[in-house]
Amino acid sequence: METMSEAITRLSAAGYSSSFVAQDGRLRCRECHRTFDPASLTTDALVRFEGVSDPADSAILFALRSIDGHRGLYAVAYGCETDPGDAIVVLDLA
């Protein structure tokens, strides 16, 4: 099974070199500081991870692309550990 770091390495090599963070219901690129409406982004890949010893220790990695070609990764805890700000963004990505 692929680890989070392996997935990040693989997707970064495929051009998803930026990283996103949730901020006020939007996603902000940590590198260029642009913000994006999550509903305007395309999810090109989604990888789900579960903890080896604790299935409740889950995370999701999104490979996202904007209409103008900006590509990046967004990692978020999945389940009861999800931050409320991340939950809003994840719902808009769906």
Legacy VTK file of the C-alpha trace (Angstrom):
# vtk DataFile Version 3.0
C-alpha trace
ASCII
DATASET POLYDATA
POINTS 94 float
0.000 0.000 0.000
1.273 3.480 -0.913
2.164 5.807 1.966
1.252 9.493 2.102
4.859 10.529 1.423
5.088 8.146 -1.555
1.845 9.532 -3.005
3.075 13.111 -2.531
6.361 12.244 -4.274
4.537 10.527 -7.157
2.012 13.344 -7.665
4.634 16.077 -7.268
6.648 14.417 -10.039
3.483 14.531 -12.183
3.309 18.319 -11.789
1.312 18.801 -8.587
4.129 20.740 -6.950
2.121 23.325 -5.001
0.300 22.650 -1.762
-3.047 24.005 -0.647
-4.398 24.896 2.789
-8.013 25.655 3.750
-8.658 29.296 4.623
-12.093 30.879 5.084
-13.882 28.323 2.877
-11.314 28.634 0.087
-8.038 26.940 -0.752
-4.868 29.028 -0.572
-1.705 28.000 -2.376
1.143 28.001 0.145
3.693 28.885 -2.531
2.065 31.666 -4.578
-0.631 32.673 -2.017
-3.433 32.705 -4.610
-6.813 31.594 -3.333
-9.269 29.357 -5.152
-12.945 28.539 -4.784
-12.905 24.764 -4.151
-15.927 24.270 -6.432
-13.897 25.688 -9.347
-11.100 23.113 -8.971
-10.950 19.751 -10.696
-9.940 16.710 -8.661
-7.552 14.766 -10.890
-6.676 12.157 -8.267
-7.782 11.243 -4.776
-5.828 8.919 -2.500
-7.236 7.720 0.829
-5.043 6.511 3.668
-5.865 4.584 6.831
-3.585 4.168 9.822
-1.923 0.759 10.072
-2.818 0.269 13.728
-5.905 2.515 13.876
-8.399 2.669 10.967
-9.810 5.871 12.510
-6.448 7.513 11.717
-7.411 8.406 8.147
-6.424 11.059 5.622
-7.203 12.014 2.043
-4.796 13.530 -0.486
-6.357 15.493 -3.340
-4.488 16.299 -6.574
-6.228 19.472 -7.743
-6.111 21.558 -10.930
-7.521 25.020 -11.602
-9.014 26.098 -14.914
-5.812 28.037 -15.685
-3.630 24.962 -15.047
-2.408 25.650 -11.497
-1.855 22.236 -9.886
-1.323 21.300 -6.285
-1.963 18.888 -3.450
-4.349 19.188 -0.536
-4.075 16.772 2.388
-6.789 16.559 5.017
-7.638 14.348 7.985
-10.692 12.201 7.276
-13.444 11.362 9.750
-13.976 12.703 13.250
-10.520 14.341 13.201
-11.410 16.583 10.244
-10.999 20.270 11.016
-14.294 22.165 10.469
-12.591 24.496 7.956
-11.310 21.518 5.986
-14.757 19.871 6.107
-16.316 22.892 4.376
-13.707 22.776 1.621
-13.992 18.999 1.142
-17.761 19.284 0.720
-17.222 21.909 -1.976
-14.697 19.668 -3.753
-17.231 16.839 -3.976
LINES 1 95
94 0 1 2 3 4 5 6 7 8 9 10 11 12 13 14 15 16 17 18 19 20 21 22 23 24 25 26 27 28 29 30 31 32 33 34 35 36 37 38 39 40 41 42 43 44 45 46 47 48 49 50 51 52 53 54 55 56 57 58 59 60 61 62 63 64 65 66 67 68 69 70 71 72 73 74 75 76 77 78 79 80 81 82 83 84 85 86 87 88 89 90 91 92 93
